[in-house]
Amino acid sequence: QQTFPIQNTGDQPLLITSVVTSCGCTTADLSSSVIPPGTRADLVITFDPGYHKNTFGPVTRVAWLETNDPAMPLIELRVDANVVAR
């Protein structure tokens, strides 16, 4: 599990219109889809290593956020993990 702070440094509300992950083994929970200027929301990305039976070694999962920010309409966040046998 990894928490990413999403900070709004602009002067208008930042709207997160969509959050999508690269795999069913990864979930993303955003604390707020509307972030007022000067504040932040937290995006918690959780990777479940047991979701796929034979996944071992290094893995990368991705979450994409669509926003109303014309300078950054799509944000990509990567989570790297090393899955070891249990």
C-alpha positions in Angstrom: 0.0 0.0 0.0 1.3 3.4 -0.9 -0.3 6.9 -0.3 0.2 9.6 -2.8 -0.7 13.2 -1.8 -2.4 15.1 -4.6 -1.8 18.8 -3.9 -3.8 21.5 -5.7 -1.3 24.4 -6.2 -3.7 26.3 -8.5 -6.3 28.9 -7.9 -9.3 26.9 -9.0 -10.7 23.6 -7.7 -8.9 20.6 -9.0 -11.4 17.9 -10.2 -10.4 14.3 -10.4 -12.9 12.9 -12.9 -11.6 9.3 -13.2 -9.2 7.0 -11.4 -8.2 3.7 -13.2 -5.7 1.1 -12.3 -3.7 -1.2 -14.6 -4.9 -4.5 -13.1 -7.7 -6.0 -10.9 -5.0 -6.7 -8.3 -4.6 -3.0 -7.7 -7.1 -0.6 -6.2 -7.0 3.1 -5.8 -9.0 5.1 -3.2 -9.1 8.9 -3.5 -10.1 10.8 -0.3 -11.8 13.5 -2.4 -12.5 14.0 -6.1 -12.7 17.8 -5.6 -9.6 19.4 -4.2 -10.0 23.1 -3.4 -7.0 25.5 -4.1 -4.2 25.1 -1.6 -5.4 21.8 -0.2 -4.7 18.2 -0.9 -6.4 14.8 -1.2 -4.7 11.4 -0.6 -4.7 8.6 -3.1 -4.1 5.2 -1.5 -3.0 2.6 -4.0 -3.2 -1.0 -2.7 -1.6 -3.9 -4.5 -2.8 -7.5 -3.7 0.1 -9.9 -4.4 -2.2 -12.9 -3.9 -4.6 -11.8 -6.6 -2.7 -13.7 -9.3 -1.5 -17.2 -8.2 2.0 -17.3 -9.8 3.2 -13.7 -9.5 6.7 -13.5 -8.0 9.6 -11.1 -8.3 9.4 -7.4 -9.3 6.1 -6.0 -10.5 4.9 -2.6 -11.5 1.3 -1.4 -11.3 -0.1 1.9 -12.5 -2.9 4.2 -11.6 -4.1 7.0 -13.9 -6.1 10.1 -12.8 -8.0 12.2 -15.2 -8.2 15.9 -14.1 -9.7 19.2 -15.2 -6.1 20.7 -15.2 -5.3 21.7 -18.8 -1.6 21.6 -18.1 -1.9 18.0 -16.7 -5.1 16.3 -17.8 -3.7 12.8 -17.1 -1.6 11.9 -14.2 0.2 8.5 -14.1 1.4 7.1 -10.8 3.5 3.9 -10.6 3.9 1.4 -7.7 6.8 -1.0 -7.8 6.8 -4.1 -5.6 8.8 -7.3 -5.1 6.6 -10.3 -4.5 8.3 -13.1 -2.6 7.0 -16.6 -2.0 5.0 -17.2 1.2 
